[in-house]
Amino acid sequence: MVVEKRTLAALSAEDLSFGYTEKPVLDGVGLELHEGEMLGIIGPNGSGKSTLLGLLCGLLSPTRGRVILRGRPLSTYSPDAVAQVMGVVPQTPQLAPGFTVLETVLSGRFALMGRRLFENEEDHRAADRALAMTGLSELGERPAGELSGGERQRLALARALAAEPGLLLLDEPTSALDLDHQLKTMAMLENACLEEGLGVCQVSHDLNLASLFCDRLLLLGRGRRPLALGRPEDVLTPELLEAAYGVETIVDREPTRNRPRVTLIPQAR
């Protein structure tokens, strides 16, 4: 997917730093997310990937730097205003087990309803579309508490999509999915970027899946500062991967899209 860069990014981070204690988790992170683009955040455990998503959506406040949303500092937006343009799916989403699948997806429209007490036809249309996009249309009346882990993950994504956001932040959206639904979910997100201009920023531990579908990758290491930001072929190199993960790899090209493919080299016994 080729993304035409606009002069103004839909979401950007400038010199972000953050720490839960005096020791920083992230230091000097900068990025831009454009409409129609899929940006992947990769790196080892403890490198600050989920923390970065929290900063980008306003859940956390940086100790230095700022986040810009559509030309304005994120700090100047109300939570409702952010929710109207940005969808967020955390790694462990909270779902009410007694709600049906359809009711859960409709709850994603809350920020758009204003003072309305009940859903209207537009809300139901958006919910039905989100269910179809995530392959859950046939489960609309099932209680959310009866779903499998993979179905719950897709339900959380459908709830975010129902709000018809311009930007979507996802924390490991395919971690609980089988191979079929991994591909379907990533293809659905890619189509939304291409056809609707959706901007997607996602955390992923699957380097090869991120390489296949993301336009650019941000590689975080354990040293708090980003190691690389660029196209998959510029980021997924043996040297950078060893610096980030401490492992040796072989990087060649996969045959379907000619994207980088990462193979681990097992350590000698």
C-alpha positions as CSV (number, residue, x, y, z in Angstrom):
1,M,0.0,0.0,0.0
2,V,1.4,3.4,-1.0
3,V,0.4,6.3,1.2
4,E,0.5,9.9,-0.1
5,K,1.9,12.0,2.7
6,R,-0.1,15.1,3.6
7,T,1.4,18.3,4.8
8,L,-0.4,17.8,8.1
9,A,-0.3,14.5,10.0
10,A,-3.6,13.4,11.5
11,L,-1.7,12.4,14.7
12,S,1.8,13.2,15.7
13,A,4.1,12.9,18.7
14,E,6.9,15.3,19.3
15,D,9.8,14.4,21.6
16,L,7.6,12.3,23.9
17,S,9.1,11.1,27.2
18,F,7.4,9.2,30.0
19,G,8.2,7.2,33.1
20,Y,6.1,5.5,35.8
21,T,8.9,6.3,38.3
22,E,11.9,8.5,38.1
23,K,13.3,6.1,35.4
24,P,11.9,6.9,32.0
25,V,10.2,4.2,29.9
26,L,10.2,6.3,26.7
27,D,12.5,9.1,25.9
28,G,12.4,11.4,22.8
29,V,9.8,9.5,20.7
30,G,8.6,11.2,17.6
31,L,6.2,9.9,14.9
32,E,3.5,10.9,12.5
33,L,0.4,9.0,11.5
34,H,-1.3,10.1,8.3
35,E,-4.8,9.4,7.0
36,G,-4.9,6.2,5.0
37,E,-1.7,4.9,6.6
38,M,-1.0,1.8,8.8
39,L,1.8,2.3,11.2
40,G,3.2,-0.6,13.2
41,I,4.9,-0.3,16.6
42,I,7.2,-3.2,17.3
43,G,9.8,-4.0,19.9
44,P,10.6,-6.4,22.8
45,N,8.6,-6.7,26.0
46,G,9.2,-3.7,28.2
47,S,10.2,-1.4,25.4
48,G,7.2,0.9,26.0
49,K,4.9,0.0,23.1
50,S,1.6,0.0,25.1
51,T,2.8,3.0,27.1
52,L,3.2,4.9,23.8
53,L,-0.3,4.0,22.7
54,G,-1.5,5.4,26.1
55,L,0.3,8.6,25.4
56,L,-1.1,8.9,21.9
57,C,-4.7,8.6,23.0
58,G,-4.4,10.8,26.1
59,L,-4.8,8.1,28.7
60,L,-1.3,9.0,29.9
61,S,0.3,12.5,30.1
62,P,3.9,12.8,28.9
63,T,6.6,14.2,31.2
64,R,8.1,15.9,28.2
65,G,6.9,16.6,24.6
66,R,3.3,16.6,23.3
67,V,0.8,14.8,21.1
68,I,-0.8,16.7,18.2
69,L,-4.3,15.6,17.0
70,R,-5.4,17.2,13.7
71,G,-3.3,20.3,14.2
72,R,-4.1,20.9,17.9
73,P,-2.4,19.7,21.1
74,L,-4.2,16.6,22.4
75,S,-4.4,18.2,25.8
76,T,-6.8,20.8,24.5
77,Y,-9.4,18.2,23.6
78,S,-12.1,16.9,25.9
79,P,-12.3,13.1,26.3
80,D,-15.6,13.1,24.3
81,A,-14.0,15.1,21.5
82,V,-11.1,12.6,21.3
83,A,-13.5,9.7,21.3
84,Q,-15.4,11.2,18.3
85,V,-12.3,11.0,16.1
86,M,-10.1,8.3,17.6
87,G,-10.9,4.7,18.4
88,V,-8.8,2.7,20.9
89,V,-8.7,-1.1,21.4
90,P,-6.5,-2.0,24.4
91,Q,-4.7,-5.3,24.8
92,T,-7.2,-6.6,27.3
93,P,-10.5,-4.8,26.5
94,Q,-13.3,-4.6,29.1
95,L,-16.5,-6.1,27.9
96,A,-19.8,-6.4,29.8
97,P,-20.5,-10.2,29.8
98,G,-24.3,-9.7,30.1
99,F,-24.5,-7.4,27.1
100,T,-25.2,-9.0,23.7
101,V,-22.7,-8.6,20.9
102,L,-25.0,-6.1,19.2
103,E,-25.5,-4.1,22.4
104,T,-21.7,-4.0,23.0
105,V,-21.1,-2.7,19.5
106,L,-23.8,-0.1,19.8
107,S,-22.1,1.1,23.0
108,G,-19.2,2.3,20.8
109,R,-21.6,5.0,19.5
110,F,-22.0,6.6,22.9
111,A,-19.7,9.6,22.2
112,L,-21.6,10.4,19.0
113,M,-25.1,10.2,20.5
114,G,-24.9,13.5,22.4
115,R,-28.1,13.9,24.4
116,R,-30.0,11.2,22.7
117,L,-31.1,8.4,25.0
118,F,-31.7,5.7,22.4
119,E,-29.9,4.5,19.3
120,N,-31.3,5.6,16.0
121,E,-31.2,4.1,12.5
122,E,-27.7,5.5,11.8
123,D,-26.4,3.9,15.0
124,H,-27.7,0.5,14.0
125,R,-26.4,0.9,10.5
126,A,-22.9,1.6,11.8
127,A,-23.1,-1.3,14.2
128,D,-24.3,-3.7,11.6
129,R,-21.4,-2.6,9.3
130,A,-18.9,-3.1,12.1
131,L,-20.2,-6.5,12.8
132,A,-19.9,-7.5,9.2
133,M,-16.4,-6.1,8.9
134,T,-15.2,-8.2,11.8
135,G,-17.1,-11.4,10.9
136,L,-19.5,-11.3,13.8
137,S,-22.9,-10.6,12.1
138,E,-24.3,-14.0,13.0
139,L,-23.4,-13.6,16.7
140,G,-25.4,-10.4,17.3
141,E,-27.8,-11.8,19.9
142,R,-25.2,-13.9,21.8
143,P,-24.1,-12.6,25.2
144,A,-20.5,-11.3,25.1
145,G,-19.6,-13.5,28.1
146,E,-20.1,-16.6,25.9
147,L,-17.6,-15.6,23.3
148,S,-14.2,-17.2,22.8
149,G,-11.1,-15.1,23.4
150,G,-10.7,-14.5,19.7
151,E,-14.3,-13.5,19.3
152,R,-14.0,-11.1,22.2
153,Q,-11.0,-9.5,20.5
154,R,-12.9,-9.0,17.3
155,L,-15.9,-7.7,19.3
156,A,-13.7,-5.0,20.9
157,L,-12.5,-4.0,17.4
158,A,-16.1,-3.9,16.1
159,R,-17.1,-1.7,19.0
160,A,-14.3,0.8,18.1
161,L,-15.2,0.6,14.4
162,A,-18.9,1.4,15.1
163,A,-17.9,4.9,16.1
164,E,-16.6,5.4,12.5
165,P,-13.3,7.0,13.7
166,G,-10.8,8.7,11.5
167,L,-8.0,7.1,13.6
168,L,-7.7,3.7,15.2
169,L,-5.1,2.8,17.9
170,L,-4.8,-1.0,18.5
171,D,-2.7,-2.9,21.0
172,E,-1.9,-6.4,19.6
173,P,-5.3,-6.7,17.7
174,T,-4.5,-10.2,16.3
175,S,-2.8,-11.8,19.4
176,A,-5.8,-14.1,20.2
177,L,-6.8,-14.9,16.6
178,D,-6.2,-17.9,14.5
179,L,-4.3,-17.6,11.2
180,D,-7.5,-17.2,9.2
181,H,-8.8,-14.3,11.3
182,Q,-5.4,-12.7,11.6
183,L,-5.3,-12.3,7.8
184,K,-9.0,-11.3,7.6
185,T,-8.6,-8.7,10.3
186,M,-5.4,-7.2,8.8
187,A,-6.9,-7.2,5.3
188,M,-10.0,-5.4,6.7
189,L,-7.9,-2.8,8.3
190,E,-5.9,-2.3,5.1
191,N,-9.0,-1.9,3.1
192,A,-10.3,0.7,5.5
193,C,-7.1,2.6,5.2
194,L,-7.2,2.5,1.4
195,E,-10.9,3.1,0.8
196,E,-11.9,5.2,3.7
197,G,-8.7,7.0,4.7
198,L,-8.6,5.4,8.1
199,G,-5.3,6.0,10.0
200,V,-4.3,2.9,11.9
201,C,-1.5,2.7,14.5
202,Q,-1.1,-0.8,16.0
203,V,1.3,-2.5,18.4
204,S,2.3,-6.0,17.2
205,H,4.6,-8.8,18.3
206,D,4.2,-10.5,15.0
207,L,7.0,-9.0,12.9
208,N,6.1,-10.8,9.7
209,L,2.4,-9.9,9.9
210,A,3.4,-6.3,10.6
211,S,5.8,-6.4,7.6
212,L,3.1,-7.7,5.3
213,F,0.5,-5.0,6.0
214,C,2.1,-1.9,7.6
215,D,3.3,1.0,5.5
216,R,5.9,2.0,8.1
217,L,7.3,0.5,11.4
218,L,8.5,2.1,14.5
219,L,11.1,-0.1,16.3
220,L,11.5,0.4,20.0
221,G,14.3,-1.1,22.1
222,R,15.0,-1.4,25.7
223,G,17.1,1.7,25.8
224,R,14.0,4.0,25.9
225,R,14.8,5.8,22.6
226,P,13.4,4.5,19.3
227,L,15.9,2.5,17.2
228,A,14.3,3.1,13.8
229,L,11.3,4.5,12.0
230,G,10.6,3.8,8.3
231,R,9.5,1.3,5.7
232,P,9.6,-2.3,6.7
233,E,12.6,-3.0,4.6
234,D,14.5,-0.2,6.3
235,V,13.5,-1.3,9.9
236,L,13.5,-5.1,9.7
237,T,17.2,-5.7,9.3
238,P,19.3,-8.3,11.1
239,E,21.4,-5.5,12.7
240,L,18.5,-3.5,14.1
241,L,16.6,-6.7,15.2
242,E,19.6,-7.9,17.1
243,A,20.0,-4.5,18.8
244,A,16.3,-4.5,19.8
245,Y,15.7,-8.2,20.7
246,G,19.2,-9.6,21.3
247,V,18.7,-12.4,18.8
248,E,20.2,-13.3,15.4
249,T,17.8,-13.4,12.4
250,I,17.8,-14.1,8.7
251,V,15.8,-11.5,6.8
252,D,14.8,-12.3,3.2
253,R,11.7,-11.5,1.0
254,E,8.4,-13.3,1.3
255,P,7.0,-14.2,-2.1
256,T,3.5,-12.6,-2.1
257,R,4.3,-8.9,-1.6
258,N,8.1,-9.0,-1.6
259,R,8.1,-7.7,1.9
260,P,10.8,-8.5,4.5
261,R,10.4,-11.9,6.2
262,V,12.1,-12.6,9.5
263,T,13.4,-16.0,10.5
264,L,14.9,-16.6,13.9
265,I,18.3,-18.4,14.1
266,P,18.1,-20.9,16.9
267,Q,21.0,-20.8,19.4
268,A,23.4,-23.7,19.4
269,R,22.8,-26.3,22.1
